[in-house]
Amino acid sequence: MLLSLIRMIHAFRDYQRNIAELSQLSDRELADIGLDRSDIPRVAAGHYKG
């Protein structure tokens, strides 16, 4: 149970870090990698099927 909680905390931190890093990219940079701002949460969560 404790290990599961630790994994959830790490996953949430990774998600937040990914959101922050992707949000710093310009619209042009996101377009260059085939994304737009609305894709950021799915990409950060690992659920993007682009």
N, C-alpha and C positions, 0 to 999 in steps of 0.2 A: 504494500500500500504506500509506504513512504517513497519507495523507488518510483512508483507510478506518479506520485505528486511531483517529484523532482524532475521527471521527464516532461511533465506538463509545463512546469515552470521554464525549463530550457526551451521547449518548443515555442512558448509564448514570447520569450526573449528573442529567439531567432526570427519569429514573425515580425515583431516590432522593429528589429534591426533591418530586416529586408524592406519593410514599409519605408523606413527613414531613408535608406540608401536609394531606393527607386524614386522616392518623392523628390530627391535632390536633382534628378535628371531633368533636363529641359524637355519640352514637348518634341522637339526635333530629335533629341537623343533617344527618347522612347520610341518614336516612329522608326528610327533607324534599326531598332531591334524588334520591330513589329508589334509594339504595344502602344496603348494610350492610357491616360490616367485612370480610366475606369477598370483597367485590367490589373492594376497594382495590387489590390487586396487578394485576388485569386492567385496571382503569381507568387506573392509573399507566402500564401498558405500552401502552395504546392498543388493547387487544383486547376491550373491553367492548361487548357488543351488547345494551344494556338497552332 
